[in-house]
Amino acid sequence: MWSNSTGHVVMLDVSCFSFSCLAIHARGTISSSLLELRYLSILNLNGIIFNGRSVPEFIGSLRELTWLSLSRCQLNEPIPFQLGNLSKLVTLDLSQNQLTGSIPESLENMVALRELRLSWNLLVGEIPKSLWNICSLRLLDVHSNKLGGAVFGFLQGTSLCTTYSLELLLLTDNQLTGSVPDEIAKLSSLRELRVGNNHLNGSISQSI
């Protein structure tokens, strides 16, 4: 889709949702020629199985992107740090792949990010404390990975810019440890918290 006012291509949607599409396993290659679409704001490649099984690093050069989905693409490499260059990105969906490695610290540079969806992957390591400095973050969904470390370690030693923004925190089915501290009450906008199927201990304070 292009802008009526400028004629520039601002949205590219080649996603594969229908049963007929999934049945034939839509395939393709993510070409670097996408970089010619300098004004591209929305890129939806959901469900396409690419010949390369990694998130292309050059996508980090599409600086006008506000919405990016590479969900269900059978990607099985680490998340490239170059995605942190997408400072205008509002939604990033890399869910339902087999992504490995840790969550890059560089994602903290996505200063406009509201939704980060990384569920159903094979991510390891701790949730970077730097993510909690994204003041606009409303949804963090990392359930069904292999993430470890203290479940609420991010509440310590950080400015926790998301105190007033975070609404949904989905952490189920990981390898997180520790207990739910009283400080979780600092997340004044939090509407939904899911931490089941981890290695938690202790009790939940009535003050929460």
Backbone hydrogen bonds, N-H to C=O, Kabsch-Sander energy under -0.5 kcal/mol:
donor,donor_aa,acceptor,acceptor_aa,energy
3,S,8,H,-2.9
7,G,3,S,-2.6
10,V,1,M,-2.3
10,V,8,H,-0.5
11,M,1,M,-2.0
12,L,42,I,-2.7
14,V,12,L,-0.5
14,V,44,N,-2.3
16,C,46,N,-3.6
17,F,15,S,-0.5
22,L,18,S,-2.4
23,A,19,F,-2.2
24,I,20,S,-1.0
24,I,21,C,-0.6
25,H,22,L,-1.0
26,A,21,C,-0.9
28,G,49,I,-1.4
31,S,29,T,-0.9
34,L,31,S,-1.7
35,L,32,S,-2.0
36,E,33,S,-2.0
37,L,34,L,-2.1
38,R,36,E,-1.7
40,L,37,L,-1.8
41,S,10,V,-2.7
42,I,10,V,-2.2
43,L,67,W,-2.5
44,N,12,L,-2.7
45,L,43,L,-0.6
45,L,69,S,-2.6
47,G,71,S,-2.9
48,I,45,L,-1.9
49,I,26,A,-2.9
50,F,48,I,-0.8
50,F,73,C,-0.7
51,N,28,G,-2.2
59,I,56,P,-1.3
60,G,57,E,-1.8
61,S,58,F,-2.4
62,L,59,I,-1.8
63,R,61,S,-1.8
65,L,62,L,-2.0
66,T,41,S,-3.5
67,W,41,S,-1.8
68,L,91,T,-2.2
69,S,43,L,-2.2
70,L,93,D,-3.0
72,R,95,S,-1.8
73,C,70,L,-0.7
74,Q,96,Q,-0.5
76,N,53,R,-2.8
77,E,53,R,-0.7
79,I,100,T,-0.6
83,L,80,P,-1.6
84,G,81,F,-2.0
85,N,82,Q,-2.2
86,L,83,L,-1.9
87,S,85,N,-2.1
89,L,86,L,-1.4
90,V,66,T,-3.0
91,T,66,T,-1.7
92,L,115,E,-2.4
93,D,68,L,-2.5
94,L,92,L,-0.5
94,L,117,R,-2.9
96,Q,119,S,-2.3
97,N,120,W,-1.0
98,Q,75,L,-3.2
100,T,77,E,-0.6
107,L,104,P,-1.4
108,E,105,E,-2.0
109,N,106,S,-2.1
110,M,107,L,-2.0
111,V,109,N,-2.1
112,A,87,S,-0.7
113,L,110,M,-1.8
114,R,90,V,-3.1
115,E,90,V,-2.2
116,L,139,L,-2.3
117,R,92,L,-2.8
117,R,115,E,-0.5
118,L,116,L,-0.6
118,L,141,D,-3.3
120,W,143,H,-2.1
121,N,144,S,-1.2
122,L,99,L,-2.3
124,V,101,G,-2.5
131,L,128,P,-1.4
132,W,129,K,-1.5
133,N,130,S,-1.8
134,I,131,L,-1.7
135,C,133,N,-1.1
137,L,134,I,-1.6
138,R,114,R,-2.5
139,L,114,R,-2.5
140,L,168,L,-2.3
141,D,116,L,-2.6
142,V,140,L,-0.6
142,V,170,L,-2.4
144,S,172,T,-2.4
145,N,173,D,-1.2
146,K,123,L,-2.4
148,G,125,G,-2.4
151,V,177,T,-3.3
153,G,150,A,-1.7
155,L,152,F,-1.6
156,Q,153,G,-1.7
161,C,132,W,-1.1
162,T,132,W,-1.4
163,T,160,L,-1.8
164,Y,161,C,-0.7
165,S,162,T,-1.0
166,L,162,T,-2.4
167,E,138,R,-2.6
168,L,138,R,-2.6
169,L,192,E,-2.4
170,L,140,L,-2.7
171,L,169,L,-0.6
171,L,194,R,-3.2
173,D,196,G,-2.0
174,N,197,N,-0.8
175,Q,147,L,-2.9
177,T,149,G,-2.6
178,G,199,H,-0.7
184,I,181,P,-1.7
185,A,182,D,-2.1
186,K,183,E,-2.5
187,L,184,I,-1.7
188,S,163,T,-0.6
188,S,186,K,-2.2
189,S,163,T,-1.0
190,L,187,L,-1.6
191,R,167,E,-2.8
192,E,167,E,-2.0
194,R,169,L,-2.3
199,H,176,L,-2.9
201,N,178,G,-2.4
205,S,203,S,-0.5
208,I,205,S,-1.3
